[in-house]
Amino acid sequence: DKGVAPLKPDLERIAKIHSKAEIADVAAAMVDDNVLFRFDSTQDFRDASQVIAEADQGGLGLPDRDYYLKDDPKSVELRKAYVAHVQKMLELLGDKPYEAAAEAQTVMRIETALAKGSMTRVERREPKNLDHKMTSGELQKISPDFSWQVYFTKVGLPSLGSLNVASPGFFKAMNEELDKESLADWKT
């Protein structure tokens, strides 16, 4: 059993963040884990012979946005169980129970805000709803508090001209949370 050893490099990287601008650097370093959002390559909706970069909604610990937003008893219970799970994971990482409980609520609050900005499964079934080709500068305008140039450079695409932004509403919501939430809460 390796315990938390495999997580140490990522946890140390997060602990060293001194400003929100550095969140892009950490997200890029953890791109394979889809931290905060998904970033990969996809077929260009407008030209199937082309493969382009794509930024898409993500950042959720639960499988889908509806897990955060439905009001039925099963969904409410599932959210309670998820918060308890997050708290237990934070305790296993060494946080005191009262700290871990507050941090788990922070995780749920931020993830719920990201879920609200995410498209539903039904909306995502329509390909035209996922087709938002734009320049990296246009993406920067949608989410100006995220350092996209730093991110693109760190993932090996320093001169990325255009990409598909599958869920622009998600990136607007992400930006609102970057602006609103404290650095400490983002580190959590």
Secondary structure, DSSP 8 states (H G I E B T S, - for coil): --TTGGGHHHHHHHHT--SGGGHHHHHHHTGGGT-SSEEEEEEETTEEEEEEEEEE----SSSSTHHHH--SHHHHHHHHHHHHHHHHHHHHTT--HHHHHHHHHHHHHHHHHHHHTS--HHHHTSGGGG--EEEHHHHHHHSTTS-HHHHHHHTT-TT--EEEES-HHHHHHHHHHHHHS-HHHHH-
